[in-house]
């Protein structure tokens, strides 16, 4: 059984070397924070191997405390460091801003049209005035039938009548 403890400790040691490299090289603060969090996990692994190989339970308390401290430190660091680095991203191009503006205007126009349609139906007291999403599955066919019954053209290109 001792050979398995040695193999596990060797793997943790190799991963610790790579994590130390990430800690030294890491291009951002978040990379270094993740490296420190991983170092805490590797230290906990060494303590667990020590506890299992010596049949002692003393290191388990230290592992529990390290896990709590590691969790709290990584979440608080992510909370206070991440927004600063996210704002350093490249600004949007003029074309991207114009595209977003057009998309928002289209959505607003669609929403206004939908609200006006619902208000009209509610004022007439016709079915379809409620706002549930699945209540109007046949709404388009009902509206086109109503329009044909009243002689109202369905599309603007048909405004002059069918024979023009």
C-alpha positions in Angstrom: 0.0 0.0 0.0 3.0 2.3 0.6 3.8 2.4 -3.1 0.4 3.9 -3.9 1.0 6.6 -1.4 4.4 7.4 -2.9 2.9 7.4 -6.5 0.1 9.8 -5.4 2.7 12.1 -3.6 4.9 12.1 -6.7 2.0 13.1 -8.9 1.0 15.8 -6.5 4.6 17.0 -6.5 4.8 17.1 -10.3 1.5 19.0 -10.5 2.8 21.4 -7.8 5.8 22.3 -10.0 3.5 23.1 -12.9 1.3 25.2 -10.7 4.3 27.1 -9.4 5.2 27.9 -13.0 1.6 29.2 -13.6 1.9 31.2 -10.4 5.1 32.8 -11.6 4.2 33.3 -15.3 0.4 33.8 -15.1 -0.5 36.8 -17.3 -3.4 37.9 -15.2 -4.3 38.2 -11.5 -7.0 35.6 -11.9 -4.5 33.1 -13.3 -2.4 33.6 -10.2 -5.4 33.3 -8.0 -6.4 30.0 -9.6 -2.8 28.8 -9.2 -2.9 29.6 -5.4 -6.2 27.8 -5.1 -4.6 24.8 -6.8 -1.6 25.0 -4.5 -4.1 24.8 -1.6 -5.7 21.7 -3.1 -2.3 20.1 -3.6 -1.3 20.8 0.1 -4.6 19.3 1.1 -3.8 16.2 -1.0 -0.4 15.9 0.7 -2.0 16.1 4.1 -4.6 13.5 3.2 -1.8 11.1 2.0 0.0 11.8 5.3 -3.2 11.0 7.2 -3.9 7.8 5.3 -0.3 6.5 5.5 0.1 7.1 9.2 -3.5 6.3 10.2 -3.8 9.6 12.1 -6.8 11.9 12.0 -5.0 15.1 13.1 -4.3 16.3 9.5 -8.0 16.0 8.6 -8.9 19.0 10.7 -6.3 21.0 8.9 -7.6 19.8 5.5 -11.1 20.9 6.5 -9.9 24.4 7.5 -7.8 24.7 4.4 -10.8 23.8 2.2 -12.9 26.5 3.9 -10.2 29.1 3.7 -9.5 28.3 0.1 -13.1 28.5 -0.9 -13.7 31.8 0.8 -10.5 33.3 -0.5 -11.1 32.3 -4.1 -14.7 33.5 -4.2 -13.9 36.8 -2.6 -10.9 37.3 -4.9 -13.0 36.5 -7.9 -15.6 39.0 -6.7 -13.2 41.9 -6.3 -10.7 41.2 -9.1 -12.9 40.0 -12.0 -14.9 43.3 -12.6 -11.7 45.3 -13.0 -10.3 43.0 -15.6 -13.6 42.6 -17.5 -13.8 46.4 -18.0 -10.3 46.3 -19.7 -11.8 44.6 -22.8 -11.6 46.3 -26.1 -14.4 48.8 -26.8 -17.0 47.9 -29.4 -16.5 49.1 -32.9 -18.8 51.7 -34.4 -20.5 49.2 -36.7 -21.1 46.8 -33.7 -22.7 49.7 -31.7 -24.9 50.6 -34.7 -25.9 47.0 -35.2 -26.9 46.7 -31.5 -28.8 49.9 -31.7 -30.8 48.8 -34.8 -31.5 45.5 -33.1 -32.8 47.2 -30.0 -35.0 49.5 -32.0 -36.4 46.6 -34.0 -37.2 44.8 -30.7 -38.9 47.9 -29.3 -41.0 48.3 -32.4 -42.1 44.7 -32.3 -43.0 45.0 -28.6 -45.0 48.2 -29.3 -46.8 46.5 -32.2 -47.6 43.5 -30.0 -48.9 45.6 -27.1 -51.0 47.7 -29.5 -52.5 44.5 -31.0 -53.3 43.1 -27.5 -54.8 46.4 -26.5 -57.0 46.5 -29.6 -58.2 42.9 -29.0 -58.9 43.7 -25.3 -60.9 46.8 -26.3 -63.0 44.8 -28.8 -63.4 42.1 -26.3 -62.3 39.4 -28.7 -60.6 36.2 -27.7 -56.9 36.7 -27.8 -56.8 39.6 -25.4 -55.2 37.5 -22.7 -51.4 37.4 -22.6 -50.7 33.7 -22.1 -48.2 32.6 -24.7 -50.0 29.5 -25.8 -53.5 30.9 -25.9 -53.2 32.2 -29.5 -51.9 29.3 -31.6 -54.5 29.9 -34.3 -54.4 33.7 -33.9 -52.9 34.4 -37.4 -55.6 32.4 -39.2 -58.4 34.0 -37.2 -57.1 37.5 -37.9 -56.7 36.9 -41.6 -60.2 35.4 -41.8 -61.6 38.5 -39.9 -59.7 40.8 -42.3 -61.0 39.0 -45.4 -64.6 39.1 -44.0 -64.4 42.9 -43.6 -62.6 43.4 -46.9 -59.4 44.7 -45.3 -56.3 43.9 -47.3 -53.8 41.7 -45.6 -50.7 43.2 -47.0 -49.9 46.8 -48.0 -49.0 45.7 -51.6 -52.7 44.4 -52.0 -54.2 47.8 -50.9 -55.5 48.6 -54.3 -57.4 45.4 -54.7 -56.8 42.1 -56.4 -57.1 43.3 -60.1 -54.7 46.2 -60.1 
